Amino acid sequence: MAYEPRQSVEDYTDAFLATLGVFLFMVFWMIAAALGYTWVVLTAYGLDHVFRWVGRALQR
């Protein structure tokens, strides 16, 4: 059996870390957008009920 020197493999660490950074940015952006949308809907729903209650209280 003859000795065959092994060649080193290419270093993809920088490419992996760059891709991971982009992926995490997109995930965090998506979470912030989803929670922001939910916050706006809940706030609008609550304000609608408050204004209706105030309107009914002022009509009495």
N, C-alpha and C positions, 0 to 999 in steps of 0.2 A: 504494500500500500504506500503510495507516494504522498509526501507532504504537500498539501495545497494551502498556500496562505489565504486567509480569508480577507475579503475586501470590506472596508467599512461601508455602512449604509448611509444614505443621505439624511441630513438633519432637518426634520420637518417641524421642529419645536416652535420656531418663530411663526410659521404659517398656522400651526395649530392654535397658538395663543392669540394671534390676530383674529382668526375665525371665531374662537371662543369669546373674545371681547365683543365682536359684532353680534354674535348670537345672544349674549347676555344683555347687551344694549336693547336689542329688539324685544326680548322677553320682559325686561323691566318697563320698557315703553308701553308694551301691550297691557301689562298689569296696571300701570298708572292710568292709562286711557280707560280701561274697564271700570276701575274704581271711581275715576272722575265722572264717568257717565252715570254710574249708579248714584253717586253723591248728588249730582244735578237733578236726577229724576226724583230722588227722595226729598230733596229740599223744595223742589217745585210742588210736589204733592202736599208736603206739610204746609207750605205757604198758602196754597189754594184753600186748604181746610181752615187755616187761621183767618184768612180774609172773608171766607163765607161765614164763619162764626161771628166775626166783627160786624159784617153786614147785617146779619140777623139780629144781633144785639142792638144795633143802632136803629133798626126799624121798629122796635117795640116802644 
